[in-house]
């Protein structure tokens, strides 16, 4: 197993993506390296509360992380997706972006009242998507134990939008 400092070395900064002035944090090299990916998943699995009943993976890298972590924890994975991607009845939550609004949806049957859930995603930036996931889970009756991220871009203050505990392995 490798430590978080070594994992951080796999993240590549891509300037001006998806638009000029943005520095995209590309974590795909972590997924491409077996030892790195397994190590990251183990770091997550060790940090998540034992009484967690389900993970909420935010589209799309949260799906990849969440699926691997769920296997280690023996819990289910609930997908939080963009509109029109889930085939059955959903609950929705809209949220603001710098350039408009977006929405997250979860199947209504995916979360039971009093499920103890943890939200999983790769990066906490402005916090809009994570806030929508947290609000949606609370609206559906879940007990949100916290949100867990590989990385947090502290200057964007996304953590301030969340009401439940926030855990980030890396700060940039």
C-alpha positions as CSV (number, residue, x, y, z in Angstrom):
1,X,0.0,0.0,0.0
2,X,1.3,3.5,-0.8
3,X,0.7,6.6,1.2
4,X,-1.4,9.7,0.2
5,X,1.7,11.7,-0.7
6,X,2.6,9.1,-3.3
7,X,-1.0,8.9,-4.6
8,X,-1.0,12.7,-5.0
9,X,2.0,12.4,-7.4
10,X,-0.3,10.6,-9.8
11,X,-2.7,13.6,-10.2
12,X,-1.9,15.6,-13.3
13,X,-2.8,19.3,-13.6
14,X,-4.3,20.1,-17.0
15,X,-4.4,23.9,-17.6
16,X,-7.3,25.5,-19.4
17,X,-9.6,22.5,-19.3
18,X,-12.6,22.4,-19.8
19,X,-12.2,26.2,-20.4
20,X,-9.5,28.8,-20.2
21,X,-8.5,29.7,-16.7
22,X,-9.4,26.4,-15.1
23,X,-6.8,23.9,-13.9
24,X,-8.4,20.5,-14.2
25,X,-7.2,17.9,-11.7
26,X,-6.9,14.7,-13.7
27,X,-7.1,11.7,-11.4
28,X,-7.3,9.0,-14.2
29,X,-3.7,8.0,-13.7
30,X,-4.7,6.8,-10.2
31,X,-7.2,4.4,-11.8
32,X,-4.7,3.3,-14.4
33,X,-2.2,2.1,-11.7
34,X,-3.4,-0.9,-9.8
35,X,-1.3,-0.3,-6.6
36,X,-2.2,3.3,-6.5
37,X,-6.0,2.7,-7.0
38,X,-6.1,-0.1,-4.4
39,X,-4.2,2.0,-1.9
40,X,-6.6,4.9,-2.4
41,X,-9.6,2.7,-1.9
42,X,-8.1,1.3,1.3
43,X,-7.5,4.8,2.6
44,X,-11.2,5.6,2.0
45,X,-12.4,2.3,3.5
46,X,-10.4,2.8,6.7
47,X,-11.8,6.4,7.1
48,X,-15.5,5.7,6.6
49,X,-17.6,5.1,9.7
50,X,-18.3,1.4,10.5
51,X,-22.1,2.0,10.8
52,X,-22.4,3.2,7.2
53,X,-25.1,1.3,5.4
54,X,-24.8,2.8,1.9
55,X,-22.4,4.9,-0.1
56,X,-23.7,7.7,-2.4
57,X,-21.5,7.9,-5.5
58,X,-21.7,11.3,-7.4
59,X,-21.5,11.1,-11.2
60,X,-19.1,10.1,-12.5
61,X,-15.8,9.6,-10.7
62,X,-17.7,9.1,-7.5
63,X,-19.1,6.0,-9.2
64,X,-15.7,4.5,-9.7
65,X,-14.4,5.3,-6.2
66,X,-17.7,4.4,-4.6
67,X,-18.0,1.0,-6.2
68,X,-14.5,-0.1,-5.2
69,X,-15.0,1.3,-1.6
70,X,-18.4,-0.4,-1.3
71,X,-16.8,-3.8,-2.0
72,X,-14.4,-3.3,0.9
73,X,-17.1,-2.2,3.3
74,X,-19.8,-4.7,2.2
75,X,-22.3,-1.9,1.7
76,X,-24.5,-0.9,-1.2
77,X,-23.7,1.9,-3.7
78,X,-26.4,4.4,-4.6
79,X,-25.9,6.4,-7.8
80,X,-26.4,10.2,-7.8
81,X,-26.8,11.1,-11.5
82,X,-27.7,13.9,-13.8
83,X,-31.3,14.1,-15.1
84,X,-32.6,11.5,-17.5
85,X,-30.0,8.8,-16.7
86,X,-31.9,6.7,-14.1
87,X,-34.7,4.6,-15.5
88,X,-37.1,4.4,-12.5
89,X,-38.8,6.9,-10.3
90,X,-36.4,9.5,-8.8
91,X,-36.1,12.2,-6.3
92,X,-34.3,15.4,-7.6
93,X,-32.3,18.3,-6.3
94,X,-31.3,21.3,-8.3
95,X,-28.2,23.3,-7.5
96,X,-26.4,26.4,-8.8
97,X,-23.3,26.5,-11.0
98,X,-21.2,29.5,-12.0
99,X,-22.9,29.3,-15.4
100,X,-26.5,28.2,-14.5
101,X,-28.2,25.3,-12.8
102,X,-28.0,21.6,-12.8
103,X,-29.7,18.7,-11.1
104,X,-28.9,15.4,-9.3
105,X,-31.3,12.5,-9.1
106,X,-31.4,9.3,-7.0
107,X,-33.9,6.4,-7.4
108,X,-36.6,6.8,-4.8
109,X,-36.2,3.1,-3.8
110,X,-32.4,3.4,-3.3
111,X,-32.4,5.1,0.1
112,X,-34.5,3.9,3.0
113,X,-35.4,6.2,5.9
114,X,-32.6,6.1,8.5
115,X,-30.0,4.6,6.1
116,X,-26.6,5.8,7.3
117,X,-25.0,7.2,4.2
118,X,-21.7,8.6,3.2
119,X,-21.3,10.7,0.1
120,X,-18.2,9.9,-2.1
121,X,-16.6,12.0,-4.9
122,X,-13.2,12.7,-6.2
123,X,-12.9,16.5,-5.8
124,X,-14.7,19.1,-3.6
125,X,-14.5,22.4,-5.5
126,X,-17.3,24.9,-5.2
127,X,-19.5,22.4,-3.4
128,X,-22.7,22.7,-5.5
129,X,-22.9,19.1,-6.5
130,X,-21.9,17.8,-3.0
131,X,-24.5,20.1,-1.5
132,X,-27.2,18.8,-3.8
133,X,-26.3,15.2,-2.9
134,X,-26.4,15.9,0.8
135,X,-29.7,17.8,0.5
136,X,-31.2,15.0,-1.6
137,X,-30.2,12.3,0.9
138,X,-31.6,14.3,3.8
139,X,-34.8,14.9,1.9
140,X,-35.1,11.2,1.4
141,X,-34.8,10.5,5.1
142,X,-31.2,9.3,5.3
143,X,-28.8,10.0,8.1
144,X,-25.8,11.6,6.3
145,X,-22.7,10.7,8.2
146,X,-20.5,12.9,6.0
147,X,-18.9,13.5,2.7
148,X,-15.5,12.0,1.7
149,X,-13.3,13.3,-1.1
150,X,-9.9,12.5,-2.5
151,X,-9.1,16.2,-2.8
152,X,-10.5,19.5,-1.7
153,X,-9.7,22.8,-3.5
154,X,-9.8,24.9,-0.3
155,X,-9.8,28.3,-1.9
156,X,-13.2,27.6,-3.5
157,X,-14.8,27.1,0.0
158,X,-17.1,24.2,-1.1
159,X,-16.9,22.8,2.4
160,X,-18.9,25.8,3.6
161,X,-21.9,24.7,1.7
162,X,-22.2,21.3,3.5
163,X,-23.9,20.9,6.8
164,X,-22.4,17.4,7.6
165,X,-18.8,16.5,8.3
166,X,-16.4,16.8,5.3
167,X,-13.3,14.6,5.0
168,X,-10.6,15.2,2.3
169,X,-7.4,13.3,2.0
170,X,-5.6,16.0,0.0
171,X,-5.9,19.8,0.1
172,X,-4.9,22.1,-2.8
